[in-house]
């Protein structure tokens, strides 16, 4: 009897752990338009800025005490599009923001995304309210003929490793069509 009680308690605790894990995983929605798609937490807001088939910006996020954003900037271009230049452009624009006190840039990393050459770089922004972490990545998709710049910014993580994991969740679901 005692053995069965221990077994039942173990199963209850295991089930409680699984249920708690499910509660922490947000439900996802899918954005799909202009020749690309990606997943994002369904309680986040999607804003299209000057978006059309040729270019635009898609911003997904939540703005409250826990700032968390994923931005997609895209442009119809050719394979000569300079992905390193896209990163430099994004970092230059960040440095011009009046509330940015400092911008630390990590190592430039080269990888592939669905067979396309991609570069990305971790960063930390220091401002009067604290620090935000993120990653800027860029790649050219020959399927759509578009250059993509993908940027995360969040204060929900506390390290470079966590910022990279956060970025990876978005990039893993990103597909150009």
LINLINVEN-V96804 format. One record per helix or strand of 2 or more residues. SS is the DSSP state (alpha for helix, beta for strand). FROM is the first residue (numbers start at 1). TO is the last residue. Records with the same first field share a line. If there is no record, write none. Layout:
SS->FROM-TO  FROM-TO
This chain:
alpha->2-24  83-95  160-173
beta->28-33  36-41  45-49  55-62  68-76  100-113  116-127  130-141  146-154  175-176
